[in-house]
Amino acid sequence: VFTPISSKAFSRIMWDLRSKFGTVLIPAPEFRTQFHQYARGQYSLGLVADQSPGSPMNA
């Protein structure tokens, strides 16, 4: 699950880095509609926070 980035070039770079080992990436706004495809099978779901807020007050 990821939050789409407004910069198309940077978004493409991040997509390539995150999906290079066969990882299925689902945009956060589409998670509810797409997750059911994987929920019925035997899959592992890993949620990893790879970014931090600029200010600890926003955490």
N, C-alpha and C positions, 0 to 999 in steps of 0.2 A: 504494500500500500504506500503510495507516495503522493505528495502534493505537487501538481503540475507547476512548472516554472514558466514565467512569462517570456523569457528569452528562448526563442526556438533553437538557436545554436547551442546554448548552454544546456538546454533540456535534452538535446540529442546526445551530447557528450555524457551527461549523467545517465541517460537511458542505456547507452552502450556499456558504460562501466558497471552498472548495476545488474544488467541482464546477461553479461558475457558467459556465465556458467549455467545458463538455462533457467535462471530465476524468472518466475512469472510476476510481472509488475502490474498492479491494478491501481489506476488513479483513484484517489480518495473519494471524489464525487460519484464514482461508478462502482464502488466496493459492494454496496448492497445488491446491485443488479448482476454483478459478475461473479461474486463469491459462490453462489449456489452451484455453479459449474464444477467447482472443486470440492465442495463440502461432501458430496456423495461418495467420492473415491477416497483412497488412502493417500493422503498428502500430509506434509508437514507444513504448518503455518508458523512463520517466524516474523515477528515484528521488531524491527531494530530502529532505534532513533540515531541517525547519523549526523544530526545537526543540533545546534544548541541556540537558544535565544540570545540576542545581542545583550540583553540586560537580565540579570538574575531575577529582577522583579517581574519579568514577563514569563518566567518558567512556570 
